[in-house]
Amino acid sequence: MRRARLTLAATVFLFTVISAFYLSPSTLRNKFLAGLPRVFHRSPTMAQPLSSSTEVRELQEKWRKNLDELPEGKIPAFFFGHGSPMITYSPDSTRAGGMPPGILKWGGSQGPLATFLKDFGPALLKKYQPKGIVVFSAHWETQAVRLVTDYGDENPLLMDYYGFPPELYQLKFKSRGDTALAKRVVELYEEAGQRARLSPKTEKRGSDGRGFEGPGFDHGVFIPFRYMFGDEFTDIPIVQVSIDSSLSVEKNWELGKAITKLREEQILVLSGGLIMHNLRDSRCFSPHTASAVHKEFDQAVQDAVSIPDPTERKEAMAALPKHPGFRAAHPREDHFIPVYVAAGAGEEGKSKLIADIYGAETVAFGL
């Protein structure tokens, strides 16, 4: 009897320790693991299957075909997967903060998103020859008033991420702004009855991981743009606009709709976010580790954005936050809301799924 009670007590204690370990912040878990002898560390060979070069090539064949088939003339509005600082890591990186190899290979420098972005930028420039770019990011929200960057000859960078290796704070992306384009964006918002104003270089917009407050393009812009356009891209101006911090589907849809005329003026409208963004559950970032509910939500998004009829498409897209898998993919709506900005900017006409990269799809609206 006494032995049975001791066994039960030991079992409860062990369960409590394991639960506390897995529910604790990842930083604490990493410190704990770092202090263990190497024999206790989980071997990378135990990870889920990794994305293969064959898998990337098959996806690439599809997105290149879709990019080639985009109609010329009026530029569509695009939602695109903007990735994260992780996209700069190689699959065998030892500095990725304990990120599982399968997830790193999918979202890293040799994964499908990084490969797609290298095709995406040049294809847009060649087909549409835009006079400028207006970009929205999941990482810049303002309440009630749209802020529009007016940074002049060189757009600064806001490295709004923390705790990464030093080399990630040395990334470069040289680009320029344009006051005339920024003022045109403000004008269109005012015509639509929405408040907007210019945001100059002297205005701080957020915290930088280098230890100061500053202005600049956030990593939802310069990280993917480095892949799309190279480290230096000054051929045409780039202006960033904030999304609405209400994270309302309708308000952000209208935010995009207000500037749809820019597409007729040969301005490329891009809105960056992610279909999967749950930092509390890193499994969601790769199809090789994702749960069934993650995959079901990802498929629901692909189905909704591909509906040909604009009215039916809007209804299906507006219903996505009510999907059973939405919160598993997005504890907060910020990274999903940019899809509504792009959809609003290309509300009329058809849409097309350009890159069906799990968790980081790209969609053209207004075809």
ZAMARGU-4260 file (C-alpha; in steps of 0.2 Angstrom, whole numbers, plus 5000, padded with zeros to 4 digits):
<rodrens>
0) 5000/5000/5000 | 5014/5012/5005 | 5023/5008/4989 | 5008/5011/4978 | 5006/5028/4987
5) 5024/5032/4983 | 5022/5027/4965 | 5007/5038/4963 | 5016/5053/4971 | 5031/5051/4960
10) 5020/5050/4945 | 5010/5066/4949 | 5027/5075/4953 | 5034/5070/4936 | 5018/5075/4927
15) 5019/5092/4936 | 5037/5095/4931 | 5034/5091/4913 | 5019/5102/4912 | 5027/5116/4920
20) 5042/5114/4908 | 5031/5114/4892 | 5020/5128/4898 | 5034/5140/4903 | 5041/5153/4891
25) 5052/5147/4878 | 5067/5157/4884 | 5066/5148/4901 | 5065/5131/4892 | 5080/5136/4881
30) 5091/5141/4896 | 5086/5125/4905 | 5091/5114/4889 | 5107/5124/4887 | 5112/5118/4904
35) 5109/5100/4901 | 5123/5088/4895 | 5122/5085/4876 | 5115/5068/4878 | 5099/5075/4885
40) 5097/5086/4870 | 5084/5081/4857 | 5093/5076/4841 | 5088/5086/4825 | 5085/5069/4816
45) 5070/5067/4827 | 5061/5082/4819 | 5047/5081/4807 | 5051/5078/4788 | 5059/5094/4781
50) 5053/5103/4765 | 5064/5096/4751 | 5071/5105/4736 | 5059/5095/4725 | 5044/5102/4735
55) 5050/5120/4732 | 5053/5116/4714 | 5035/5110/4712 | 5028/5125/4720 | 5039/5136/4710
60) 5033/5129/4694 | 5015/5134/4699 | 5019/5151/4705 | 5030/5156/4690 | 5015/5150/4678
65) 5003/5161/4688 | 5014/5176/4688 | 5017/5174/4669 | 4998/5173/4666 | 4994/5189/4676
70) 4985/5201/4664 | 4994/5217/4658 | 4987/5234/4660 | 4979/5239/4677 | 4990/5233/4691
75) 4982/5221/4703 | 4983/5224/4722 | 4993/5210/4731 | 4993/5202/4748 | 5009/5193/4750
80) 5018/5183/4764 | 5030/5195/4771 | 5040/5182/4781 | 5050/5186/4797 | 5068/5188/4802
85) 5069/5169/4801 | 5069/5170/4782 | 5087/5176/4783 | 5093/5160/4791 | 5100/5145/4782
90) 5092/5128/4786 | 5107/5122/4796 | 5109/5138/4806 | 5114/5136/4824 | 5108/5153/4829
95) 5089/5152/4826 | 5085/5151/4845 | 5080/5133/4846 | 5068/5134/4831 | 5065/5116/4825
100) 5074/5111/4809 | 5058/5107/4799 | 5051/5124/4803 | 5067/5133/4799 | 5069/5124/4782
105) 5051/5129/4777 | 5053/5147/4783 | 5072/5150/4781 | 5082/5157/4767 | 5081/5141/4756
110) 5062/5138/4759 | 5048/5141/4747 | 5044/5159/4753 | 5061/5166/4751 | 5062/5157/4734
115) 5045/5165/4729 | 5050/5182/4734 | 5065/5182/4723 | 5054/5178/4708 | 5039/5189/4714
120) 5048/5206/4714 | 5057/5205/4697 | 5041/5198/4689 | 5030/5213/4695 | 5043/5226/4689
125) 5045/5218/4672 | 5026/5215/4669 | 5019/5232/4676 | 5034/5244/4676 | 5026/5253/4691
130) 5030/5271/4695 | 5030/5268/4713 | 5025/5256/4727 | 5013/5259/4742 | 5015/5246/4755
135) 5005/5240/4770 | 5012/5229/4784 | 5005/5219/4799 | 5018/5229/4809 | 5012/5246/4808
140) 4995/5250/4816 | 4988/5267/4820 | 4971/5272/4827 | 4958/5282/4817 | 4972/5291/4807
145) 4981/5284/4793 | 5000/5288/4793 | 5009/5289/4777 | 5028/5289/4776 | 5037/5305/4769
150) 5055/5300/4771 | 5063/5309/4757 | 5079/5303/4748 | 5081/5288/4759 | 5069/5277/4769
155) 5076/5273/4786 | 5074/5255/4793 | 5065/5251/4810 | 5072/5235/4816 | 5057/5231/4827
160) 5063/5214/4833 | 5073/5209/4848 | 5085/5196/4854 | 5091/5191/4837 | 5110/5188/4832
165) 5120/5204/4829 | 5120/5201/4810 | 5101/5203/4809 | 5104/5221/4815 | 5116/5225/4801
170) 5104/5221/4786 | 5103/5234/4773 | 5089/5240/4761 | 5092/5256/4753 | 5076/5264/4745
175) 5069/5281/4743 | 5052/5290/4747 | 5042/5303/4737 | 5033/5317/4744 | 5021/5319/4729
180) 5016/5300/4730 | 5014/5302/4749 | 5003/5317/4747 | 4992/5308/4734 | 4989/5294/4746
185) 4983/5307/4759 | 4972/5315/4746 | 4963/5299/4742 | 4960/5295/4760 | 4953/5312/4762
190) 4942/5310/4747 | 4935/5294/4755 | 4931/5303/4771 | 4945/5295/4780 | 4958/5304/4791
195) 4976/5303/4785 | 4992/5313/4787 | 5011/5313/4782 | 5023/5305/4794 | 5041/5313/4792
200) 5058/5306/4797 | 5058/5316/4813 | 5042/5307/4819 | 5046/5291/4830 | 5034/5277/4826
205) 5041/5262/4836 | 5055/5253/4846 | 5070/5247/4837 | 5079/5232/4843 | 5096/5241/4843
210) 5090/5251/4858 | 5081/5267/4852 | 5064/5274/4846 | 5064/5279/4828 | 5055/5281/4811
215) 5057/5269/4796 | 5051/5254/4787 | 5047/5239/4799 | 5053/5222/4795 | 5037/5217/4787
220) 5043/5228/4773 | 5062/5228/4772 | 5064/5209/4775 | 5054/5203/4760 | 5059/5218/4750
225) 5077/5214/4751 | 5073/5197/4743 | 5061/5205/4730 | 5072/5220/4725 | 5089/5218/4732
230) 5099/5227/4745 | 5098/5243/4735 | 5082/5248/4726 | 5080/5267/4721 | 5073/5265/4704
235) 5055/5270/4710 | 5049/5277/4727 | 5041/5267/4741 | 5029/5274/4753 | 5022/5264/4768
240) 5004/5267/4775 | 4998/5261/4792 | 4984/5249/4794 | 4969/5252/4806 | 4973/5246/4824
245) 4954/5242/4827 | 4959/5226/4817 | 4941/5227/4810 | 4938/5218/4794 | 4927/5231/4787
250) 4938/5246/4792 | 4953/5239/4784 | 4944/5233/4769 | 4938/5251/4766 | 4956/5257/4770
255) 4962/5247/4754 | 4947/5252/4744 | 4950/5271/4747 | 4967/5270/4737 | 4962/5259/4723
260) 4964/5273/4710 | 4982/5272/4713 | 4982/5256/4703 | 4976/5266/4688 | 4990/5278/4690
265) 5003/5264/4688 | 5006/5262/4707 | 5009/5245/4714 | 4999/5241/4730 | 5006/5228/4741
270) 5000/5222/4758 | 5010/5210/4768 | 5006/5198/4782 | 5004/5180/4785 | 4991/5167/4785
275) 4999/5158/4799 | 5006/5168/4814 | 5005/5160/4831 | 5021/5163/4841 | 5014/5152/4855
280) 5013/5137/4844 | 5028/5136/4832 | 5021/5121/4824 | 5009/5132/4814 | 5023/5139/4803
285) 5027/5123/4793 | 5015/5110/4784 | 5026/5097/4791 | 5023/5101/4809 | 5006/5109/4808
290) 4990/5102/4816 | 4975/5097/4807 | 4966/5113/4812 | 4980/5124/4806 | 4979/5115/4789
295) 4960/5116/4788 | 4961/5135/4791 | 4974/5137/4778 | 4964/5128/4765 | 4948/5138/4770
300) 4958/5154/4766 | 4964/5148/4749 | 4946/5143/4745 | 4939/5160/4750 | 4951/5171/4741
305) 4949/5161/4725 | 4930/5164/4724 | 4927/5172/4707 | 4912/5183/4711 | 4917/5198/4721
310) 4902/5199/4732 | 4903/5180/4737 | 4922/5182/4739 | 4920/5196/4751 | 4907/5187/4761
315) 4918/5171/4763 | 4933/5181/4767 | 4924/5191/4780 | 4918/5175/4788 | 4936/5168/4790
320) 4939/5175/4808 | 4924/5164/4813 | 4933/5148/4807 | 4936/5135/4821 | 4955/5136/4816
325) 4957/5155/4816 | 4963/5157/4834 | 4975/5143/4832 | 4983/5152/4818 | 4981/5170/4825
330) 4979/5173/4843 | 4979/5191/4838 | 4972/5197/4821 | 4986/5209/4816 | 4995/5197/4803
335) 4979/5192/4795 | 4971/5209/4793 | 4982/5215/4778 | 4973/5202/4767 | 4958/5213/4769
340) 4968/5229/4764 | 4973/5221/4748 | 4956/5214/4744 | 4948/5231/4747 | 4961/5239/4735
345) 4956/5226/4722 | 4938/5223/4727 | 4931/5223/4709 | 4935/5209/4696 | 4942/5192/4700
350) 4956/5186/4711 | 4970/5173/4709 | 4980/5163/4721 | 4998/5166/4715 | 5008/5156/4727
355) 5000/5143/4737 | 5014/5142/4750 | 5006/5135/4766 | 5005/5149/4779 | 5012/5162/4768
360) 5001/5163/4752 | 5001/5177/4739 | 4985/5183/4731 | 4981/5195/4717 | 4965/5205/4718
365) 4956/5216/4705 | 4960/5205/4689
</rodrens>
